[in-house]
Amino acid sequence: MTDTAGSSGSEEGASHFVAEIIAEDIENGRYDGRVHTRFPPEPNGYLHIGHAKAICLDFSMAEQFGGLCNLRFDDTNPIKEEVEYVEAIKEDVRWLGFDWGEREYYASDQFGRLYELAVRLVEKGNAYVCDLSAEEVNDYRGTPTRGGKDSPYRDRSVEENLELFERMRNGEFPDGSRTLRAKIDMAHPNILMRDPVMYRILRATHHRTGDDWCIYPTYDWAHGQCDSIEGITHSLCTLEFENHRPLYDWYLDQLGIHHPRQIEFARLNLTNTVMSKRLLARLIAEGHVDGWDDPRLPTLKGLRRRGYTPEAIRDFIGRISVAKTESVVDMAFLEHVLREHLNKTSPRVMGVLDPIKVVLTNYPEDKEEALEAINNPEDPSYGTRMVPFSRELYIERADFMEEPVKKFYRLAPGREVRLRYAYFITCQDVVKDADGNITEVHCTYDPATRGGDAPDGRRVKATLHWVSARHALPAEVRMYDDLLLDEDEDEEGEDFLDRINPDSLQVLTDCRVEPGLKDAAPGSRFQFERKGYFCVDPDTTERRPVFNLTVSMRDKWRRIQKQRQQG
């Protein structure tokens, strides 16, 4: 199923099932009418656009209903978590435009409280210390069609369990030798309810607590209790946590503490890319991409480097549906939304990606002009700029054809075209090298057409962009395309690597751009007229700027929509 557009939690006053549930809770006086959400990432990697949907929903629901939203790091696995990821996550959330104020929390801040709550479950007879190995625990748990069997340590006395759990805390046992498990039901149809592990022995240095702890809580145990401690009212989770909800509720009910309401929604899935943190890490480790900020990746760092704007991402999230059913959104729709935003906000410039020289044989060799060009026709407030013009120019090689095919209206022998903001020119001759390759196109210009219009009213069928050869700035342009060749959403398949697009990155090293781009700052976005939207890469230098293709001018989404209407 491919999702197109709908309502989302990022829109002010959004209406969808999550908003309806919260509104009903407020009307019924649940939680005294409070709304308090949280975005709870695990700091074990970088965020991607799928996380952006959760971020927008968490923060927008709090804003829409006059509540609060926390940023909490569920940092319960010291082996995989790093400060680098914590800082990157905070940067990404801020970049998207959200602020958690003073409400920055960590599960590790509650390790002492979580331990105390676990002791309470032991005292109630609802948890026990188990000596089974990890493999044995999995074996005893059974399968979806076969019930599990009790651990031989399940009936230990409360006193023995309290003693053993304290000794686990004090580091008296080897790693992995014992766990604390909830005592629920080994025959439960939900495998997650079959005496789940709450604590494991793990000697690893935590990025915040150091070596203070040698036992660490599992995610399922820490998550709900931290929600409760923080006073969360609505715990918004992606759909894969739906099976975890009975366990979430069971812990809170047994403890008798504040009980948030868990609500699950479908995660964001996109075509032609990878949305698994594990597979993203594999792509990087095996050298298929150049790091977490590679512009081909859907990570927020990668999208930012490619030139995506936070406004476009929030708009995109606001136009896809928040639903209970998994679906896949076409990458073309994301690009369509981005293109709409960039069209309104990006200054226009001229850049020639595959240059061929044009010589205006009747233009004085020592003459130069400054021609006025519009910066953004969508917004007059952007004003105009002056671009240099001279006898020798560069145009796109694809804009000239010595023997034009049918419906080719651009430059050809004997044909007249318009140069954007400049003059009409007519091709008179070509110059070739010893191998027969065209190296120059010789043309004449009509001085009466300055500004790009003919006083006699004659028309041409093509307008070309260009740059002055004398003034042009050499540039590198990195052309990006879909990471995966097809739209198959089964990114976990065995043929995953076989589906990598070999043309997902093409580096053009002989490009020419307007000289005014010399001082363009990294992150600046421009529309290269007729070519697409580009962003200045951090690798750029004053002498040789580097531009990343953000999105092409071609709107595949409009074509898809047209085909659907016709079909």
N, C-alpha and C positions, 0 to 999 in steps of 0.2 A: 504493500500500500504506500503510495506517494502522497505526502501531505503538501498542500499548497499554501494556503493562508487562512488565518482565522483570528480569534481573539487570544490575547495573552496577558499574563500577569504583569508585563512591563508597561502596559498602557494604563494611563490614569483612568480610574473608574472602570477597569476591565471587568468583563463578565464571562466567567467560565466556572467550571465545577468547583475549583478550589476557592475562588472568591465567593461563590454561593454558599459553600459550607461555612466559611468564616463569617459571612453576613448572618447566616442562620444562628450560629453560636452566639454572636453578639446580641441578636434579637431575643434569644432565649436566656440571656444573662450568664452564659457559661464563662467561666474565668472572670466574672464580674465585668464582662464587656471588654476585657483587655485583649490586645493582639500583640504577641511578641514572637517573632520568628528568629531564625539563625541560619547562617551559611556555614556549614561545618566541614571544610575540606581536610583531607589527610595530607600532611605536608611531605608526600613521598614522590612528588613529580610536579610538572608544570600544568597549569590549567589549560583546557582547550575550549572551543566554542560550545561544546556540550555543557560544560560547567557554567558558561555565560547564561544559559537558560535558567539554571537553578539560581544563580546570583540575582538575575533580574526578577525572578518570581519571589524569592525570599524578601528582597529589599522592597519591591513594589507593593507586595501585600501589606507589609508593615506601614508603608507610606500611605497607601490607599485608605487604610482603616485607622489611621492616626496612632499607629503603634511603634514598636522598636524592632530593630534587627541587629543581632549580634554577629560578629565574626569569631568563630571558634575553631581552633585547630584540634582535630581529634588525633592527637599525637601519642598513640598507644603502642607503636611499633618502632623502637629505637634503631632497629637494623636498617630500615628503609628511609628514615626521615632525616632531613637536614635543615639547618638554618637557611641555606640558600633557597630552598623551596618555600619556606615561610615568607621570606622577604619578597620572592617573586610573586607569590599569591597576593600579598597585600598590594604590591604594585599594580597587578592586573585588576583587582577589584576597584582600586582608586581610578585606574585608567578608564574603566567602564563608566565611571561617574558616580560611584556609591561611597558613602561615608558611614562607618560604624561608630563614629564618635569615640567615647571612652570604653566601649563595650568590646574589647579585644580579650578573648579568653582562650585558655588551653586546657585540654583534658588533663594534661600533666599537672596543672595547678590543683587538681582535685584528687590526685592519687591517694592522699591521706584519707579524704572523705570517702572515696570509693572503697578503700580497704575497710573502713568502719562499716559501711553499708553491707559489704560482703560478710563481715563478721556477724551482722544482724541476721542475715539469711542462714548462716551456719547455726546460730543460736536457735532459730526457729525450726531447725531440721530440714531446711530447704536447700542446703548445699553441703557438699562433702568433698573431702580430699581423696583423689583417685590416683592409684599407682600404675595404672595401665599406660603403656607407651602410646605415642601418637598413632602408630599403626594399629595397635590393639583397640584404641578408642574408635577409630574409623570402622574397624571390623565389627565391633560390638554394636555399632550404631545401626547396622542393617542397611536396607535399601528402600526406595519408595514403595516397593511391592512386598518387602519382607521386614517385619518388625525387628527391632533391636533386642538385645538381651542385657540384663542388669550387670553392671560392673560388680566383681566380687568384693569391692570396697564400698559399695553403696550403702550398706547398713552399719557403717561405723557409728559409734556413739557421738553425740554432740561434743562431749568433752574431748574425745580423741581427735575429732576434726578441728576443734578450736586449737588444740595443742599443735597439731601438724601444720595447720595453716600459719600459725605464728612462727613456727620453725622454718617454713617456706620463706616467710617474710624476712627472717633473720639470716637467710643464706646457708642453712645447714644441709641442703640437699643439692645434688648435681642438676645441671640444666636438663630440662625435659623429663626428669624422673618422676615428678608429681604434678598434678593440676588440681585446681578447685573447680568443681562442676556443680551446676544447679541440679537439684533433684526434682525432675518434673515427671516424665512418662516415656519410658523406652519403647512403648508401643504406639506412641503418638503418630498420626498420619503425616504430620509435618516433621521432617527429619530434624529441623532446627530445634525442635522442642524435646529431642531425646537427650536429656541431660547435657546441655551444652557446656563447653569449657568457659569459665569466667576468668581464670588466672593461669598463667604458665610461668615456669621458672626460666628466666632468660638473663644471663649476665651480659649486659651490653650497655654502653655509655649512652645515656639519653642527652639530646641536644639542649635540654633545659634543666633536668634534674641530676645530670651527671651520673654518678654511681650510687645514688641514694637508694635505689630500688633494684632488687634482683628478681622481682616478680612484676609482671605487667598485665594489666587488664586487657581482655579482648575487646574488640570494637563493639560488639553487641552488648556487652556488659556496660562499658563506659558511656556509650552514646546516649541511651535513654536516661541514665542517672544524671549525666551532665545537663541534658535538657531540663530535667526536673530542678536541679540545683540552681540553674540560671533563670528559672521561672518562665521558660518557654511555654507558649500556649498551643502553637500549631507547628508541628515538626514536619516540614515538607521534604519528601524524599522521592527519589526516582523509583520507577516501578519495580526494579529488581529487589527492593526492600519490602515489598508487599508480604512475602512469606516470613519476613522478620518481625512483622507487626505483632503477632501473637506473643512472641518472646519479649518484645519491647513492653507490651502491656502486662505480661506476667510478672516481670521483675518489679515494675512500679506498683502493681496491685499487692504483691507479697510484702513489699516494704511499707506500703500505706503512705507514700509521700506524694507530693504534687505530681499530677498525671497529665502531661501534654497529650495532644491528639495528633497521632501520626497520619499524614495524608500522602498518598503516593500519586505521582503523575508520570506520564511517559517521558523518557529522556529524549534528547535531540539526536537524531541520526541523519547523517548527510551522505549523499551519493558521492562516488569518485574520490573518497578519502578514507582515512583511518581514524576511528574514534575510540580506540582502546589504548589506554595509557601503557599497557604492557607491549603492544605492538609498536607504538610510537617509540618506546625505548629501544626496541629491537631494530627498528629502521636506523636509529642513530648509532647504536652500538656496531652494527654491521656496515656502516658507512654509506647507506643508500641515500641519506640526506646529511646535511652539514651541522646538525645540532638542533636544540629545542626551538631556536628562533629561525629555523629554515623557513622561508616564505611559502614553501609548498605544504607545510604542515598546518593543521587546524588549531594549533596552540595559539593562545592569545598573544604570546611573544612573536610567533611567526606571522600571524595576521597583522600585528602592529608594524612589523618590519616591512611587510609587503605593501602597507599603505592603507589598510582598513581603518575606518574611523570608529570610535566607540558609539557615536550617534547612529551610524548605519547598523551596527551590530544590535543595538538596543531596538532600533526600528524593526529589524528582521525578526528578533525574538517577539516583538509585539504583534507581528503579523502572521505568525504561525500559531497553530492551535495548542492549547494546554488541555490535554485529554488523558484518558485512562488507557487508550489503545496505542500500542506501538505503531509508528509510521516512519517513513523516510522522506526527508525533504530534499528536493532536487538542488544540487549545488548552483544550478543556473538561477534559482530564485534568490539565493543569497547574493549572487553577483548582480542581479537585477536591482535589488534594494540598495546595494552599495553604489551602483552606477547612478541611480537616481540622486543619491546624496552628493556624490562627487560632482555630478553635473552642475549642481547649484553652488558648490563651494570651491571648486578648483579653478585657479587661473589657467588661461590658455597660453600655450607656447608652441613653437614649431621645433620639431626635432626630426631629423632624417636618419633612419635606422640602417638603411642599406644604400649609401650614397652613390650617385653617379653625377659627374660634373656637367653643368650647363654653362656654355660661354655665349654671352650676348654680343654678337660680333659688331653690332652698331652702337653699342654703349661705350662711352669714353673710358679708356683704361684707368685713368686717374680719378674718375668721378666716384663719389660715395653719396648716398642719401640716407636719411633717417625717415622711415615710413611709420605712420601711426597704425597700431594694431589694437584690437579690442581685447581686454583681459578676460571678460566673462560676459557673453551676451545674455545670460540668464539673470545677471545682476549688474545694472549700470554703475552701482557704487564701487565696483572694482576698477573702474576707470580704464585708461588706455596706457600703452607703453610705446616706445619708439624702437624699431628694429632696423639694423643697418642693411643696406642694399648696395650691391656692387656689380661689376661686369661678370664675375664668375660666381656661380651659385651651385648648391647641391640640391638635387631632388631625389625622391625615391627611385631606385632602379626599376621597380615594378610599375612606375608611372610613365615609362617610355617603352614603346614597342616599335621596332623597325618595320615589321610587317604585321600591322594590327589585325587581330581577329575580330569577328563580328561582336558588336556591342562593347568594344573597347573604345572609350571616348577620350582617353587621356592623350598624352603627347605622342605624336608620330610624325614622320616626314610629311611636310606640307600642311600640317594641322596646327590650328591656333587654340591655345588654352589660356586660362587666367592663372596668374600667380597670386596667391592670397595676399590682399592688402597692397599689391604692387602693380604689375602691368600685364597686358596681354603679350604673349610671346608666340612666335611661329617657328617651328622646326624647319631648318634649311638643309642640314647636313649632319653626318656623324663621323667621328674619328675612331678607328679601330687599331688594335695592336697587331703584332705579327701573327697571333693565333686567331684573329678574327673577332676578338672580344671588343665591344664598344667601350671606349674609355671617355669620350666626350660627346656631348650633343650640342651642335652649334645652332643657335637660334637668333632671330631678330626680335626686338621689342618695339612696341608702339608707344612712344612717349605721351601720346594723347590719352592714354588709358591709366594714368597714374591713379592709384587708389583701387584699381581693379574693375573699373567700369569704362565702357566705350561711349564717348559723347555722341556717336552716331547711332547708338542704340543696338549695335550688333551684339549677338549673343554667342557664347561658347558653351560647350557641353561639359566641361570639366574645370575644376579649380584645384590647383596643386599647392601643397605646402612646400617650403623651401627654407634654406638658410644661406647667408652670404658666405662664400668659401673663405674670403679674406678674414672674416670676423668670427666664424663658427668655432665653437668650443668642442674639442674631441671629448667623447664620452663613451662609457661602457653601459650597455643596457642588458639587463637580465630578464629574459622573457620566460614567464612561468605559465604552466598549464596544469590541468588536473593531475594529482598525484597518481591516481589509479586510472587505468584505461577504460573501465566500464563502470556501470552503476551498481554492480552486484553488492548487496549489503552484507554478504557473508564474508566479512573481513578476516574471520578466523580460519577460513578454508585453507587446505594444503597448498593451493595454488596462489596464495596471497602475494608472494614475492614475484610470481610470474606476471601479475597484473600491474606491476609498477610501470608507469608510462615512461619510456626511454627519452621522450621529448618533454618531460615535465620541466626541464630547465635548459634553455639555450642562451649562451652568452655571446652577445654581439659586441665586438671590441673596436669597430671602426665607425661608430656613429658620430653624428654632428648635431649640435644643439645651439640654440640662441646664446649669444655671449652673456646675456643678462642672467643666465642660470649659474654663472661662475660662483656666486656667493649664496646659492640656495642651501639652506641648512638641512642637515639630516632629518628625515621625517616629513619634509615639505612635500606637498602633493600638487601635481600639475596634470592638465590634460594636454598631451601631445596631439595637436589637431590631426584628425583622421586616423590616429593610431591607437589611442587608448589613454588610460589614466596611469600615471607613474608616480613613484615615491622615491625621494633621495635616500639611498642606502647609507648606513653608518660607515661603510667602507670608503665613502666618497672623499676626494681631496679637492682642493681649490683648482688645481690644474687639470684634473680629470675626474669629473663627477661620475657617480655610479647611480643608475636609476633602475628600480625594480618595477616591472609591470604589475600594477595592482589589478586591473581588470581591463579587458579589451573594449572597443567601442561596440562590438557585435553583441547584441542582446539575445542570447539563446532562449531566454525565458519567454520573450514575446513570441518567438517562433513556435515554441512548444505550446503556448496558450492558443495561438492561431490554429495550429494543427488540431488541437483538442476541440476547438469550436467547429472546425470543418468536418471533423470525424465523428 
